């Protein structure tokens, strides 16, 4: 059985939980990370040198980086969520990569500043977050799902993080297409279970 190491409150761990539940594949999750103070042990470092979560253990194989884990699982389980057609696959993977390359830094800035009084927040936090969410808003204005007409691994990767972004206590413009997309995700039991923590 697959073993997932990481706390359920981590957005990156939630992506993997979402995929497992969406594919209806059994797994065991063990709490690792921040408050558990167990990612610096020699045993964990042998599996994941970054000291972060998640880590997926599949037999003798240990995999880290959430999107690598998503691709591995979808490929191994032959899930249609990661298309085998190369052109269709690029549609999915570019939105997964955009999350890491563009949205993630704005998200992390928002995550830090959401805990601070307004006067102590970085001056560009909201501007950066609004700019990146606008990219996804335009995509969802034209498509039912992040990578096109079908639910895919892009939605699995983006869902838990974007849900957090729009919940930050900032004054941001309305994003009706993102809101509609999140509402569709909220209708999927796998997403609800994955993001409940």
C-alpha positions in Angstrom: 0.0 0.0 0.0 1.1 3.5 -0.7 2.3 5.5 2.3 1.9 9.3 2.3 4.0 11.2 4.9 2.7 14.6 5.7 0.3 16.6 7.8 -3.3 16.9 6.5 -3.2 20.7 6.9 -0.5 21.1 4.3 -1.8 22.3 0.9 0.8 20.2 -0.9 -0.2 17.1 1.0 -3.9 17.9 0.3 -3.2 17.7 -3.4 -2.0 14.1 -3.0 -4.9 13.2 -0.7 -7.3 14.7 -3.3 -5.8 12.5 -6.1 -5.8 9.3 -4.0 -9.5 9.8 -3.1 -10.4 10.9 -6.6 -8.9 7.7 -8.0 -10.3 5.6 -5.1 -6.8 4.2 -4.5 -6.1 3.1 -0.9 -3.2 4.7 1.0 -2.0 5.3 4.6 -1.1 8.8 5.7 1.2 9.5 8.7 1.6 13.0 10.2 4.9 14.6 9.3 6.0 18.2 9.2 5.9 21.5 11.0 4.3 20.8 14.4 5.4 17.1 14.4 9.1 18.1 14.2 10.0 14.8 12.5 11.3 15.8 9.0 14.9 16.3 10.2 15.5 12.8 11.3 18.1 10.7 9.5 15.4 8.3 8.4 13.3 11.1 6.8 16.2 12.9 5.3 17.2 9.6 3.6 13.8 9.7 1.8 13.5 13.5 1.3 16.5 15.8 1.5 14.3 18.9 1.5 12.9 18.3 5.0 9.5 19.2 3.7 6.3 17.3 3.0 4.8 15.4 1.3 6.9 12.3 0.7 5.3 9.3 -1.0 6.6 5.8 -0.2 5.8 3.1 -2.7 7.7 -0.1 -1.7 11.4 0.8 -1.8 10.8 4.0 -3.7 10.5 7.4 -2.0 9.3 10.4 -4.0 9.2 14.0 -2.9 7.8 17.2 -4.6 4.0 17.2 -4.7 3.6 17.5 -8.5 6.1 14.7 -9.1 4.1 12.6 -6.8 0.8 13.5 -8.6 2.3 12.6 -12.0 3.8 9.4 -10.7 0.5 8.2 -9.1 -1.6 9.2 -12.1 0.8 7.4 -14.5 1.1 4.3 -12.4 -2.6 4.0 -11.8 -3.2 4.8 -15.5 -5.6 7.6 -14.6 -7.1 9.7 -17.4 -6.5 12.7 -15.2 -3.0 12.8 -16.8 -3.6 12.3 -20.6 -1.3 10.1 -22.6 -1.8 12.2 -25.6 1.2 14.6 -25.5 -0.6 17.7 -26.7 -3.4 17.2 -24.2 -0.8 16.4 -21.5 0.9 19.8 -22.0 -2.3 21.5 -21.3 -2.5 19.8 -17.9 1.2 20.1 -17.1 1.6 23.8 -18.0 -1.1 24.7 -15.4 0.6 22.5 -12.8 3.9 24.2 -13.6 2.3 27.6 -13.6 1.2 27.0 -10.0 4.7 26.2 -8.9 6.5 28.9 -11.0 4.0 31.8 -10.6 1.1 31.4 -8.3 3.0 29.7 -5.5 5.1 32.7 -4.5 2.1 35.0 -4.4 0.2 32.3 -2.4 3.1 32.0 0.1 3.2 35.8 0.5 -0.5 35.8 1.1 -0.2 32.9 3.6 2.4 34.8 5.6 0.6 38.2 5.5 -2.9 36.8 6.3 -1.6 36.2 9.8 -0.4 39.8 10.3 -2.2 43.0 11.0 -2.9 45.0 7.9 -0.3 47.6 8.7 2.4 45.0 8.9 1.7 43.3 5.5 4.0 43.6 2.6 2.9 46.3 0.2 2.8 44.0 -2.9 1.2 40.9 -1.4 -2.3 41.6 -2.6 -1.2 43.0 -5.9 0.8 39.9 -6.7 -2.0 37.6 -5.6 -4.6 39.5 -7.7 -2.3 39.4 -10.7 -1.8 35.7 -10.6 -5.4 34.8 -9.9 -6.4 37.0 -12.9 -4.5 34.6 -15.1 -6.5 31.6 -13.8 -9.7 33.7 -13.9 -9.2 34.3 -17.7 -8.5 30.6 -18.3 -11.7 29.6 -16.4 -13.7 32.1 -18.3 -13.0 30.1 -21.4 -12.9 26.6 -20.0 -14.9 24.4 -17.7 -11.7 23.2 -15.9 -8.2 24.5 -15.5 -6.7 22.7 -18.5 -9.7 22.6 -20.7 -13.1 20.9 -21.0 -12.2 17.9 -18.7 -11.4 17.7 -15.0 -7.7 16.8 -14.8 -4.6 16.7 -12.6 -4.3 20.4 -13.1 -7.5 20.9 -11.1 -6.2 18.4 -8.4 -3.0 20.5 -8.1 -4.6 23.9 -8.1 -7.7 23.3 -6.1 -6.4 23.1 -2.5 -4.1 26.1 -3.1 -6.6 28.4 -4.9 -9.2 27.6 -2.2 -6.8 29.1 0.3 -5.9 32.1 -1.8 -9.5 33.3 -2.2 -10.1 32.8 1.6 -7.3 35.1 2.6 -8.6 38.2 4.5 -7.7 40.7 1.8 -9.7 43.1 -0.2 -9.5 41.6 -3.7 -11.6 41.9 -6.9 -14.3 39.3 -7.4 -13.3 36.3 -9.5 -16.6 34.7 -10.5 -15.1 32.1 -12.7 -12.7 30.9 -10.0 -15.7 30.9 -7.6 -17.8 28.8 -9.9 -14.8 26.4 -10.4 -14.3 26.1 -6.7 -18.0 25.4 -6.3 -17.7 22.5 -8.8 -14.7 21.2 -6.9 -16.7 21.4 -3.6 -19.2 19.1 -5.2 -16.5 16.4 -5.4 -16.3 14.3 -2.2 -12.6 13.7 -2.8 -11.9 17.4 -2.7 -14.0 18.0 0.4 -12.3 15.2 2.2 -8.8 16.3 1.1 -9.3 20.0 2.1 -11.3 19.5 5.4 -8.3 20.0 7.7 
